[in-house]
Amino acid sequence: MQENSRNNKEIVMLAMSGGVDSSVAALLLKKSGHELIGVTMKTWGFDDIPEKDSGCCSLETIYSARNVASQLGINHYTIDFTDKFNEVVISNFIEEYIKGHTPNPCVLCNKAIKWGALLEKADSLGAGTIATGHYARINQEGTTGRWYISAAKDKNKDQSYALWQISQSSLSRTIFPLGEFTKPRIREIARELGLKPADTPDSQEICFVPNDDYRQLINIRLPELSKQIAGGDIIYHDKKIGSHNGYINYTIGQRRGLNIALGKPVYVSKIDAENNAIYVDDEAGLYNSEFLCSEINLQKFESLPLPMNAIVKIRYKDKGSPAIIEQISDTEMKIIFDEPKKSITLGQSAVFYDGDDVIGGGIINTILN
């Protein structure tokens, strides 16, 4: 387990979701001598989204986390971050879709909740360090002292992409106990020690989205919007070819559900929220080479005075592609792929890697060509 030279007598607050990963993280931390406080975060209201009472942060997982903590003999608390989560994460999620963007709420949740509100709670309970069950590693650059995230040993489960917004001060107080393990080994450890969540399936959903359908969430929160935006134009090569049922119902690269017949497949290539229009194109029209991203956060380096080669991922499951990255201001980066990339999407995170190490990332805000 990666320790980052932590003092084993220091109190560690562990985020416990009730699943196998955070449960084994608790076990590993306890075995290594840490004094633990287990915390489960309630991040959305069951009354607000009654259809969504399963998966991450549900009542079932809160009870599971509490049972694991009891089994391991550590104190456990459930902390209500519902107001903060709604104000920051869910509101941003809806606002981005209204702009015609496709957000990644886990990135913002990690920054604002798991490494924001949770660290504040750690301070109040006397914990100097927090830990989570993420599959990632933390390293410190020997010369500059900067902290940065690196990809996990298990590349199939690596979660470094979603952690690029975490600040230096937050990284300096973080442990990832699972970074050097594979997922199969984590399940083996859980079975060997009789932890109940050993065979719990991994959650593949956004925790606050009912039935894994973001449209349903938007309709719950903004019931009049769907009527207001229905009937906009679908445009192919500057010509209207049909009408859509609301631009929020479409995503870049989408092929199915367009309800148009051109005798060949076409794909959503652009969402124009301001004019309530959807643009479609042939598959070749989905490829671009250059884009800008804003809200950048650099980890491994304080700044990039010169353009550099990097591997850039533009979505969670992206394997990454070679590119040149250039910092053009304190808040903006320009990325030029060596080869055109398919379906670059506004609102998604672009994360830059130096080998396994996270250089930093930003939010895609402009596609140049």
Secondary structure, 3 states (H helix, E strand, C coil): CCCCCCCCCCEEEEECCCCHHHHHHHHHHHHCCCEEEEEEEECCCCCCCCCCCCCCCCHHHHHHHHHHHHHHCCEEEEEECHHHHHHHHHHHHHHHHHCCCCCCHHHHHHHHHHHHHHHHHHHHCCCCEEECCCCEEEEECCCCCCEEEEECCCCCCCCHHHHCCCCHHHHCCEECCCCCCCHHHHHHHHHHCCCHHHHCCCCCCCCCCHHHCHHHHHHHHCCCHHHHHCCCEEEECCEEEEECCCHHHCCCCCCCCCCCCCCCCCEEEEEECCCCEEEEECHHHHEEEEEEEEEEEECCCCCCCCCEEEEEECCCCCCCEEEEEEECCCCCEEEEEEEEEECCCCCCEEEEEECCEEEEEEEEEEECC
